[in-house]
Amino acid sequence: MLERYELEAFLTLAEELHFGRTAERLGVSTGRISQTVKKLERRVGTPLFARTSRSVRLTPVGHALYEDLLPAYRQMRAALARATAAGRGVHGRLRVGFASPWGGEKVTAAAEALTALHPGCEITVREVPLDGGFRPLRDGTLDVQYAAFPVREPDLTTGPVLVTEERVLLLPVGHPLAGRASLGPEDLAGLDLIAPGGDVPRYWTDHHYPRSTPSGAPVGRGPAANTWQEVLSHVTAGRGASPGAARGARYHPRPGIAYVPLHGTPPLEYGLVWPTAADSALLRAFVAAVEGRPAERPDHPSDGRTPPAREDGHR
């Protein structure tokens, strides 16, 4: 029988494939993760991860175990969210936004878990255009948004990083760099990056679409894109390149686009963002459900990450 910390350590490491990021997500030391995985491997009787000094990957047995355990773990989290919501008397309406399909899957699962227990709750989930920025949170169109960090808006609160994703560069298949096994930040020199326009903050755009390489070589700007489909169309037509998340290759495969790993850059980070002034039992329960932790009692907050406390801080 797996202990909960063993289950979470294994599943998180299977997603991150990085001991440091796994330890950070679970709030423990890297050594604790390593010890837990070794203990689990001794119990199973075979390695679950293949480790080198440069990489971590699942073995065939580890991959099979991940596929078997993940549905049960999700059911357990959903059941916990339903039970927590039942004790909170959650009700009301919540409007949730996302810009990436994997973000949409994550918030939709949390919404379904809460509304299954409370049919009176109305949680709507919709896609946010790339050029929308955080305008929907400010004009009342949305109550909470799943977004790519960083978010440094004084009137918005961010939760913890929920997902990290390695970067890739989307290139037309005929581009000279498209056949490379991987690229580095200096390879962006001279390229025209297709970035969103609209109300996206300058610091956010510069973080995801740099205007120069680390050595100072200029990086150009291609046509602005309002939606992710426009990004794909521009790249296919050879009008520029676009940084993106590695899993985008699975969600947006196109014969005219090459997804080339972009190394030497920080991974993309995703989490929830909501207006600092907003607060409701439903919002707190939803944030807790997406984060995979028990919702807090209104009069006994357990940490500073729930509305409206934590303020750290698209596609």
LINFENTA-V603941 format. One record per pair of residues at least 12 apart in sequence whose C-alpha atoms are under 7 Angstrom apart, sorted by the first residue. I is the first residue (numbers start at 1). J is the second residue. D is the distance in Angstrom with one decimal. If there is no record, write none. Layout:
I/J/D
I/J/D
This chain:
6/36/6.1
9/33/6.3
10/37/6.5
11/66/6.5
14/58/6.7
17/56/5.2
17/57/6.0
18/56/6.3
19/33/6.9
47/59/7.0
48/61/6.0
48/62/4.1
49/62/6.3
77/292/6.3
78/113/5.4
81/113/6.7
81/114/6.8
81/289/5.7
81/294/6.7
82/113/6.2
82/114/5.8
82/117/5.6
84/294/6.5
84/295/6.2
85/114/6.8
85/285/6.5
86/117/7.0
90/281/5.7
90/282/5.3
91/120/6.4
91/121/4.9
91/282/6.1
92/121/5.1
92/122/6.4
92/282/6.7
93/121/5.9
93/122/4.6
93/123/5.8
94/122/6.3
94/123/4.7
94/124/6.4
94/143/6.1
95/123/5.8
95/124/5.0
95/125/6.1
95/142/5.0
95/143/5.2
95/144/6.7
96/124/6.1
96/125/4.8
96/126/6.5
96/142/5.8
96/143/6.1
96/144/5.1
96/145/5.6
97/125/5.8
97/126/5.1
97/127/5.6
97/128/5.8
97/142/6.4
97/144/6.5
97/145/4.5
97/146/6.1
98/126/6.5
98/127/5.0
98/128/5.5
98/145/5.8
98/146/4.9
98/147/6.5
99/127/5.5
99/128/5.1
99/129/6.5
99/130/6.8
99/147/6.9
99/314/5.0
99/315/4.7
100/314/6.8
100/315/5.0
103/146/6.3
106/290/6.8
107/290/6.4
108/125/6.7
110/286/6.6
110/289/5.6
110/290/5.6
111/123/6.1
129/226/6.1
129/227/5.2
130/196/5.8
130/226/5.3
130/227/5.1
130/228/6.7
130/314/6.0
130/315/6.3
131/196/5.2
131/197/5.2
131/198/4.6
131/199/6.0
131/200/6.0
131/226/5.0
132/198/6.3
132/199/5.8
132/200/6.6
133/199/5.1
133/200/4.3
135/199/7.0
137/274/6.7
137/275/6.5
143/274/6.2
144/272/6.8
144/273/5.7
144/274/4.5
145/272/5.6
145/273/5.2
145/274/6.4
146/271/5.6
146/272/4.5
146/273/6.4
147/270/5.6
147/271/5.7
147/272/6.1
147/273/6.9
147/314/4.8
147/315/6.7
148/269/5.7
148/270/4.4
148/271/6.6
148/314/5.0
148/315/6.3
149/269/5.5
149/270/5.7
149/313/6.6
150/204/6.4
150/313/5.4
151/313/4.7
152/313/5.6
155/275/6.1
155/276/5.6
156/273/6.6
156/274/5.6
156/275/4.5
156/276/4.9
157/273/5.7
157/274/5.5
157/275/6.0
157/276/5.0
157/308/6.6
157/310/6.1
157/311/4.8
158/272/5.8
158/273/4.5
158/274/6.6
158/310/6.4
158/311/5.6
158/312/5.9
158/313/5.6
159/271/6.1
159/272/5.4
159/273/6.5
159/305/5.8
159/310/6.6
160/271/6.2
161/269/6.1
161/270/5.6
161/271/5.0
162/270/5.8
162/271/5.1
162/291/6.7
163/269/5.8
163/270/5.2
163/271/6.9
164/267/6.1
164/268/5.4
164/269/4.6
164/270/6.4
165/245/5.9
165/246/6.5
165/267/5.4
165/268/5.0
165/269/6.5
166/245/6.0
166/246/5.5
166/267/4.8
166/268/6.2
167/243/6.8
167/244/5.7
167/245/4.8
167/246/5.4
167/261/6.3
167/262/5.4
167/267/6.0
167/268/6.6
168/243/5.8
168/244/5.3
168/245/5.8
168/246/5.4
168/259/5.9
168/260/5.2
168/261/4.2
168/262/4.6
169/241/6.8
169/242/5.7
169/243/4.4
169/244/6.1
169/259/5.7
169/260/5.2
169/261/6.4
169/262/6.0
170/241/5.5
170/242/5.0
170/243/6.0
170/244/6.9
170/257/6.4
170/258/5.7
170/259/4.9
170/260/6.5
171/235/6.1
171/241/5.1
171/257/5.6
171/258/5.3
171/259/6.7
172/235/5.7
172/236/5.4
172/238/5.7
172/256/5.9
172/257/4.8
172/258/6.1
173/256/5.4
173/257/5.2
173/258/5.2
178/258/5.8
178/260/6.7
181/260/6.7
182/260/5.7
182/261/4.8
182/262/6.0
182/263/6.9
183/260/6.9
183/261/6.2
183/262/4.9
183/263/6.0
184/262/5.5
184/263/5.1
184/264/5.7
185/213/6.0
185/264/6.4
185/265/6.8
186/213/5.3
186/214/6.8
188/213/6.7
188/219/6.2
189/213/6.3
189/217/5.6
189/218/5.8
189/219/5.1
190/218/6.4
190/219/5.3
190/220/6.2
191/219/5.7
191/220/5.7
191/240/6.8
191/241/6.8
192/219/6.4
192/220/4.2
192/221/4.5
192/222/4.7
192/240/4.9
192/241/6.1
193/209/6.7
193/220/6.1
193/221/4.8
193/222/5.1
193/240/5.5
193/241/4.9
193/242/5.3
194/221/6.2
194/222/4.7
194/223/5.7
194/224/5.8
194/225/6.7
194/231/6.6
194/240/5.9
194/241/6.0
194/242/5.3
195/209/6.6
195/224/5.3
195/225/6.1
196/224/5.2
196/225/4.8
196/226/5.8
197/224/5.4
197/225/6.3
197/226/6.5
209/243/6.9
222/239/6.5
222/240/5.5
235/257/6.9
236/256/5.2
236/257/5.8
245/268/7.0
276/308/5.3
277/308/6.8
279/307/6.1
279/308/6.7
284/306/6.5
284/307/6.4
